[in-house]
Amino acid sequence: MVNGEFFDLKQHIRSVPGWPEPHVIFRDICSLLEDKYFFRKSIDLFIHRYFNIEIDAVVGIDARGFIIGAPIAYELNAGFIPVRKKGKLPGETISESYTLEYGTAEIEMQKSALKQGSKVLLIDDLIATGGTMLAASTLLKKMGVEIIEAAAIIDLPDLGGSSRLRDAGLAVHTFCEFEGD
């Protein structure tokens, strides 16, 4: 419920079978983003959860984490820090390799982005295997920051990502889940 109104997030997330690989059902938040009402309500869910928590920055993971992370940071009066794919950020960076459901990748962030002791919220659109968020949390821990929570709109619990994040000591929150994917 948001502001006394019922909002069933799952009804507004499009499922795309067979993308990017035949055995995958892709959960696409673009259907939330393209509708001004549902986009606002989705962001409001995060704002209501974190409004009274001291957060210095929202760390958004490339690329859909940028889309939802920036307005969350704005509303929480916090900075926004991008975690990008390797080679996309200027200046001195730190990087971390990880495994994802379709192969391997590497992410990075600027070394000057955060001060030691900063309190951050780690944001992405969904948690599948948890590889990207684990890699991002490793970067943040190397920088000496406190991760308040790793949060996403969607959890795919059967892929084990949210469990892996919790096992790594992270608090995790999602607003809906899809089983069997």
Backbone torsions as a table, in degrees:
resi	resn	phi	psi	omega
1	MET	NA	134.4	177.0
2	VAL	-125.0	121.6	-178.6
3	ASN	49.8	40.6	177.5
4	GLY	78.5	1.3	179.9
5	GLU	-106.5	138.9	176.6
6	PHE	-75.7	133.8	-178.1
7	PHE	-139.4	103.3	179.5
8	ASP	-91.1	97.2	-176.4
9	LEU	-56.8	-43.5	-175.0
10	LYS	-59.3	-31.8	-179.9
11	GLN	-67.6	-15.8	-175.3
12	HIS	-112.2	12.6	176.6
13	ILE	-108.2	122.1	-177.2
14	ARG	-79.4	137.5	174.5
15	SER	-104.0	128.2	-178.0
16	VAL	-118.2	99.3	-179.4
17	PRO	-68.8	143.1	174.3
18	GLY	76.0	20.9	178.5
19	TRP	-133.3	133.0	1.0
20	PRO	-84.9	-0.8	177.2
21	GLU	-132.8	156.2	-173.7
22	PRO	-54.3	-35.5	-174.9
23	HIS	-86.8	-0.3	-174.0
24	VAL	-100.5	140.3	166.9
25	ILE	-108.6	107.6	-176.9
26	PHE	-79.5	128.9	177.1
27	ARG	-96.2	110.8	-169.5
28	ASP	-104.2	114.3	179.2
29	ILE	-80.5	-3.6	179.0
30	CYS	-57.5	-31.4	177.7
31	SER	-65.3	-27.4	172.8
32	LEU	-76.4	-42.8	-174.5
33	LEU	-68.6	-33.2	-174.2
34	GLU	-76.6	-13.5	178.3
35	ASP	-105.0	118.0	-173.4
36	LYS	-58.5	-36.5	-179.4
37	TYR	-67.1	-50.0	-176.0
38	PHE	-72.9	-30.9	174.1
39	PHE	-62.5	-48.5	179.3
40	ARG	-62.0	-44.9	-179.7
41	LYS	-63.3	-36.9	177.8
42	SER	-64.0	-45.1	178.4
43	ILE	-65.4	-39.6	178.8
44	ASP	-58.4	-34.2	177.6
45	LEU	-57.5	-45.0	178.0
46	PHE	-66.5	-44.1	-176.7
47	ILE	-61.3	-44.8	179.9
48	HIS	-63.8	-33.3	-179.9
49	ARG	-72.3	-38.3	-170.3
50	TYR	-109.9	3.0	-172.8
51	PHE	-56.6	-38.8	-176.2
52	ASN	-99.8	19.5	179.7
53	ILE	-111.7	135.3	178.5
54	GLU	-71.5	116.0	179.5
55	ILE	-131.9	124.7	178.8
56	ASP	-81.9	-35.4	-177.4
57	ALA	-153.1	150.8	170.1
58	VAL	-103.4	127.0	180.0
59	VAL	-104.7	113.1	-178.0
60	GLY	-103.2	136.8	-178.3
61	ILE	-93.3	134.0	179.7
62	ASP	-51.9	126.2	1.7
63	ALA	-117.0	-32.2	-177.9
64	ARG	-69.5	-23.0	173.2
65	GLY	-64.3	-25.6	175.2
66	PHE	-69.4	-43.2	-174.2
67	ILE	-62.0	-43.8	-179.3
68	ILE	-90.0	-29.0	-177.6
69	GLY	-68.0	-39.7	-177.8
70	ALA	-62.3	-48.6	178.0
71	PRO	-67.5	-29.0	176.1
72	ILE	-65.8	-46.0	178.5
73	ALA	-59.5	-44.5	179.5
74	TYR	-57.7	-49.4	-177.6
75	GLU	-68.1	-28.9	179.8
76	LEU	-90.3	3.0	-178.4
77	ASN	56.6	45.0	-179.4
78	ALA	-122.1	163.6	173.5
79	GLY	-75.3	165.6	175.4
80	PHE	-122.3	128.0	-178.5
81	ILE	-120.7	121.7	177.8
82	PRO	-86.4	138.4	167.4
83	VAL	-106.5	117.6	-171.4
84	ARG	-115.6	166.9	171.9
85	LYS	-65.2	148.9	-177.6
86	LYS	-51.2	135.1	175.0
87	GLY	87.8	7.1	-176.1
88	LYS	-104.7	-8.6	-177.6
89	LEU	-111.6	137.3	176.4
90	PRO	-79.2	165.0	175.9
91	GLY	80.2	-171.0	-178.1
92	GLU	-77.3	129.8	-177.1
93	THR	-128.7	164.2	167.8
94	ILE	-119.2	148.8	-175.2
95	SER	-133.9	164.7	-179.7
96	GLU	-149.0	130.3	175.5
97	SER	-89.1	153.7	179.2
98	TYR	-158.2	166.2	177.5
99	THR	-105.0	136.1	175.1
100	LEU	-122.6	178.3	-171.9
101	GLU	-62.8	-19.6	-177.7
102	TYR	-114.7	7.3	-178.3
103	GLY	153.1	-142.8	178.5
104	THR	-125.5	160.4	180.0
105	ALA	-155.1	175.4	177.6
106	GLU	-141.8	136.8	178.0
107	ILE	-120.5	163.0	178.5
108	GLU	-150.7	163.7	172.5
109	MET	-144.7	159.4	-179.6
110	GLN	-71.5	136.7	-179.5
111	LYS	-62.1	-30.8	-177.0
112	SER	-85.2	1.8	-172.1
113	ALA	-66.1	-36.1	-174.1
114	LEU	-136.0	150.6	174.9
115	LYS	-94.5	149.3	176.0
116	GLN	-55.8	136.5	-179.7
117	GLY	90.4	-7.1	177.9
118	SER	-60.3	148.0	177.2
119	LYS	-104.6	122.8	-174.2
120	VAL	-127.4	156.0	173.2
121	LEU	-112.2	125.0	-179.2
122	LEU	-96.4	123.3	-171.2
123	ILE	-125.7	137.5	167.3
124	ASP	-147.4	172.9	-178.4
125	ASP	-76.7	-36.6	-179.8
126	LEU	-151.6	158.8	176.3
127	ILE	-113.9	116.6	176.6
128	ALA	-105.6	-94.3	178.0
129	THR	-83.1	-14.1	178.6
130	GLY	85.8	-1.1	-176.1
131	GLY	-59.2	-44.1	-178.4
132	THR	-66.9	-45.2	179.7
133	MET	-66.9	-37.1	176.8
134	LEU	-63.3	-43.1	178.3
135	ALA	-63.4	-43.6	178.0
136	ALA	-62.9	-40.7	179.7
137	SER	-66.3	-34.1	175.8
138	THR	-63.3	-43.6	175.9
139	LEU	-58.8	-46.2	-178.1
140	LEU	-64.6	-40.7	178.7
141	LYS	-65.5	-37.0	175.9
142	LYS	-60.4	-30.4	-179.6
143	MET	-85.4	-5.8	177.1
144	GLY	77.2	31.0	179.0
145	VAL	-101.6	161.9	178.1
146	GLU	-99.3	122.3	177.6
147	ILE	-90.3	110.3	179.5
148	ILE	-64.3	-47.0	-179.3
149	GLU	-164.9	150.6	169.2
150	ALA	-99.9	120.9	-173.1
151	ALA	-131.2	149.2	178.3
152	ALA	-151.6	164.8	175.2
153	ILE	-72.3	-46.1	-170.3
154	ILE	-118.5	140.3	169.3
155	ASP	-117.0	136.1	171.0
156	LEU	-110.4	80.3	-169.7
157	PRO	-60.9	-28.1	-179.5
158	ASP	-67.1	-17.8	177.5
159	LEU	-88.0	-8.2	170.3
160	GLY	81.6	3.3	-176.9
161	GLY	-63.0	-46.4	-178.5
162	SER	-64.5	-35.3	175.8
163	SER	-65.9	-42.3	177.7
164	ARG	-61.0	-41.0	179.2
165	LEU	-64.5	-44.9	178.4
166	ARG	-63.6	-41.1	178.0
167	ASP	-61.8	-27.6	178.4
168	ALA	-84.5	3.8	176.0
169	GLY	92.0	10.4	179.5
170	LEU	-92.9	140.7	167.9
171	ALA	-76.8	136.9	-175.5
172	VAL	-128.4	138.2	174.4
173	HIS	-140.9	133.3	171.4
174	THR	-131.9	162.1	-176.4
175	PHE	-100.5	-16.3	174.3
176	CYS	-158.5	163.8	178.1
177	GLU	-139.7	153.8	176.2
178	PHE	-121.0	122.4	-179.7
179	GLU	-84.3	155.3	170.7
180	GLY	74.8	17.4	-177.0
181	ASP	-113.9	NA	NA
